[in-house]
Amino acid sequence: MNSRRDPSHELFQNYARHYAAMGEGRGGRQRLPDDLERLKRDRLPRWIDEIPKEARILDAGCAQGHHLEALRRLGFTNLTGVELSEQLLSVARQRLPQVQLIQADIREWLPQAPAESFDVVFFHDVLEHLPRENTIEVLRGFYRLLAPGGRLSVRVPNMGCLIASFHMAIDFTHITHFTEFSLLQVLEAAGFDPDRIQFESQAPRLFWSWRRPHRAVFRLLNRGRWHLNRLAHQALYLLVDFLAPTQFDPNLIAVARK
């Protein structure tokens, strides 16, 4: 990345402060639930139970290591994290001394990584930071990296959501936009079979805790909010008589199988 042309390079040198200001590095997102079942419900995909504990898992753009820590606490041991920001990675190193953590630009690291060396790759909240000309190349690199049958989970801001403009503009380094249609388009161009790509968008799961019944109430309210959000979006797209997406959450999550 040319630092004289792209200010993202300068901003990433001191990214930890902005990361914390957005609520990512402090507060609720940093404190993982003690209960493992709640940890799975709140922080990890529903298909995580299908993954063997010895699976080779990469978190590309691991930031402060929250996702890796959740995986480690569930018993996964073969974990690797790659992060551009040395500030964020230093926090991850403190909390996960036993995990292999690499400071690198994912665009430079990918070509050097051995083919078929991972079974699962999480690529969350990174693709929107990369220039359009790098998008397909990076996704193609992950396709090469995955073992047969492996999963790539990609999360980006959803431009089909009503708050999309705020979500994208909250970070000056967000430069590439996606809807479910364009994300599917680039994943297919990178080599993934569109029939093996699924979007994750499900209402929050309900549960009851005798020790903390208030959590069940909050989760029920959150589930209602999720359905209300879908209804509001469907009504708006019907009103303007325009092609309607199926994904209305602030973030898009696509899972592509090799």
C-alpha positions in Angstrom: 0.0 0.0 0.0 1.4 3.4 -1.0 1.4 5.5 2.1 1.6 8.8 0.1 -1.6 8.0 -1.8 -3.7 6.0 0.7 -4.2 7.5 4.2 -5.2 4.1 5.5 -1.6 3.2 6.0 -1.1 6.1 8.4 -4.4 5.4 10.2 -3.5 1.8 10.8 -0.3 2.8 12.6 -2.5 4.1 15.4 -5.6 2.0 15.0 -6.1 0.8 18.6 -7.6 4.1 19.8 -10.2 4.1 17.0 -10.9 0.4 17.6 -11.6 1.1 21.3 -13.8 4.2 20.4 -16.1 2.0 18.3 -16.6 -0.2 21.3 -14.5 -3.1 19.9 -11.6 -3.0 22.3 -13.4 -2.3 25.5 -16.5 -3.2 27.4 -18.9 -6.0 26.4 -17.1 -7.3 23.3 -13.9 -7.7 25.2 -15.4 -9.7 28.1 -16.2 -13.2 26.9 -19.0 -15.1 28.7 -17.8 -17.6 31.3 -20.5 -20.2 30.3 -19.3 -22.2 27.2 -22.8 -22.7 25.8 -23.5 -19.0 26.0 -20.1 -18.3 24.4 -21.1 -20.5 21.5 -24.5 -18.9 21.2 -23.2 -15.3 21.3 -19.8 -15.3 19.6 -19.5 -18.3 17.3 -21.4 -19.6 14.3 -23.9 -22.4 14.7 -21.8 -24.8 12.5 -18.8 -24.6 14.9 -19.9 -27.9 16.5 -19.3 -29.6 13.2 -15.6 -28.7 13.3 -13.1 -31.2 14.9 -11.2 -29.7 17.8 -7.9 -30.5 15.9 -9.0 -28.5 12.9 -6.5 -25.9 11.5 -8.2 -22.5 12.0 -7.0 -19.1 10.8 -8.4 -15.8 11.9 -7.3 -13.4 9.2 -7.5 -9.9 10.8 -7.6 -11.2 14.4 -7.4 -7.7 16.0 -7.1 -8.2 19.8 -7.8 -11.9 19.6 -11.4 -12.0 20.9 -12.4 -14.6 18.3 -9.4 -16.8 18.8 -9.8 -16.7 22.6 -13.4 -17.9 22.2 -12.2 -20.8 20.0 -9.5 -21.7 22.4 -11.9 -21.8 25.3 -14.1 -24.2 23.4 -11.1 -26.6 23.0 -9.6 -25.7 19.6 -5.9 -25.9 19.8 -4.5 -25.5 16.2 -5.1 -21.7 15.9 -3.3 -19.0 13.9 -4.0 -15.3 13.8 -2.8 -12.7 11.3 -3.2 -8.9 12.0 -1.8 -5.8 10.3 -2.0 -3.5 13.4 0.9 -4.1 15.8 -1.0 -2.2 18.5 -4.0 -4.6 18.3 -1.8 -7.7 18.0 0.2 -6.8 21.1 -3.0 -7.2 23.1 -3.7 -10.5 21.4 -0.2 -11.7 22.3 -0.8 -10.9 26.0 -4.1 -12.8 26.1 -3.1 -15.7 23.9 0.6 -16.5 24.4 0.2 -20.1 23.2 -1.4 -19.1 19.8 0.7 -18.4 16.7 0.1 -14.7 15.9 1.6 -13.0 12.9 2.0 -9.3 12.2 1.5 -8.9 8.4 -0.6 -7.4 5.7 -2.8 -10.2 4.6 -2.2 -9.4 0.9 1.5 -10.0 1.4 1.1 -13.0 3.7 -1.3 -15.0 1.7 0.9 -15.9 -1.3 3.6 -17.2 1.1 1.3 -19.5 3.0 1.2 -23.2 2.0 -1.8 -24.4 -0.1 -4.5 -26.3 1.6 -3.0 -25.5 5.0 -6.3 -24.5 6.9 -9.7 -26.2 7.4 -11.5 -23.0 8.5 -10.7 -19.3 7.8 -12.5 -16.4 9.5 -12.1 -13.2 7.5 -14.2 -10.8 9.5 -14.3 -7.0 9.2 -11.3 -6.8 6.9 -12.4 -7.0 3.2 -14.1 -3.6 3.3 -10.7 -2.1 4.2 -9.0 -3.3 1.0 -9.1 -1.6 -2.3 -11.4 -3.1 -5.0 -8.4 -4.2 -7.1 -7.3 -6.5 -4.2 -10.7 -8.0 -3.4 -10.8 -11.0 -5.8 -7.1 -11.6 -5.5 -7.3 -12.0 -1.7 -10.4 -14.2 -1.8 -8.7 -16.3 -4.4 -5.8 -16.6 -2.0 -8.1 -18.0 0.7 -9.5 -20.5 -1.7 -6.0 -21.8 -2.4 -5.3 -21.8 1.4 -8.4 -24.0 2.2 -8.2 -27.7 2.4 -10.9 -29.6 0.4 -14.2 -29.1 2.2 -12.9 -26.2 4.2 -14.9 -23.2 5.1 -14.3 -19.5 4.6 -16.4 -17.1 6.7 -16.4 -13.6 5.4 -18.0 -10.7 7.3 -18.5 -7.2 5.9 -20.8 -4.2 6.4 -24.1 -4.7 4.7 -25.0 -1.9 2.2 -28.5 -3.4 2.0 -29.1 -2.3 5.6 -30.9 1.0 6.4 -27.9 2.1 8.6 -25.4 1.1 5.9 -24.1 4.6 5.3 -23.3 5.2 9.0 -21.8 1.8 9.3 -19.4 2.4 6.4 -18.6 6.0 7.3 -17.8 5.2 11.0 -14.3 4.2 9.9 -12.3 6.2 7.3 -10.5 3.1 6.2 -13.7 1.5 5.0 -13.3 1.9 1.3 -15.1 -1.0 -0.5 -18.8 -1.6 -0.3 -20.8 -4.9 -0.5 -24.3 -6.1 -0.7 -25.2 -9.8 -0.6 -25.2 -9.8 -4.4 -21.8 -8.2 -4.9 -20.2 -10.3 -2.2 -21.5 -13.5 -3.9 -20.2 -12.1 -7.2 -16.6 -11.7 -6.0 -16.6 -15.0 -4.1 -17.7 -16.8 -7.3 -15.0 -14.9 -9.2 -12.4 -16.2 -6.7 -13.3 -19.8 -7.4 -16.0 -20.7 -4.9 -19.1 -22.5 -6.2 -22.2 -20.3 -5.6 -24.2 -23.4 -4.7 -21.8 -23.9 -1.7 -22.1 -20.3 -0.4 -24.6 -19.5 2.3 -25.4 -16.3 4.2 -25.8 -16.4 7.9 -28.8 -14.4 9.2 -30.8 -16.0 12.0 -32.8 -14.6 14.9 -31.0 -14.7 18.2 -31.5 -18.1 19.9 -33.7 -18.3 23.0 -32.6 -20.0 26.2 -33.6 -20.1 29.8 -31.3 -19.7 32.8 -32.7 -20.3 36.3 -29.7 -18.5 37.7 -30.1 -15.4 35.4 -33.7 -15.3 34.1 -33.3 -11.6 33.1 -31.0 -12.7 30.3 -33.8 -14.8 28.7 -36.0 -11.7 28.8 -33.4 -9.5 27.1 -32.8 -12.2 24.5 -36.5 -12.4 23.8 -36.6 -8.7 23.3 -33.6 -8.9 21.0 -35.2 -11.6 19.0 -38.3 -9.3 18.6 -36.0 -6.5 17.5 -34.4 -8.8 14.9 -37.9 -9.6 13.4 -39.0 -6.0 13.5 -35.8 -5.0 11.6 -36.6 -7.5 8.9 -40.2 -6.3 8.6 -39.1 -2.6 8.3 -36.6 -3.4 5.6 -39.1 -5.5 3.6 -41.7 -2.8 3.8 -39.3 -0.2 2.6 -38.1 -2.2 -0.4 -41.7 -3.0 -1.2 -42.6 0.7 -1.0 -39.9 1.7 -3.5 -40.6 -1.3 -5.7 -36.9 -2.2 -6.0 -35.0 -5.5 -6.0 -35.1 -6.6 -2.3 -32.2 -8.3 -0.6 -32.7 -11.2 1.8 -30.1 -10.0 4.3 -31.0 -7.0 6.5 -28.5 -7.2 9.4 -25.9 -4.4 9.7 -23.2 -7.1 8.8 -23.2 -9.6 6.0 -21.8 -13.0 6.9 -21.1 -15.4 4.0 -19.8 -18.9 4.5 -18.2 -20.4 1.4 -17.2 -24.1 1.2 -14.4 -25.3 -1.0 
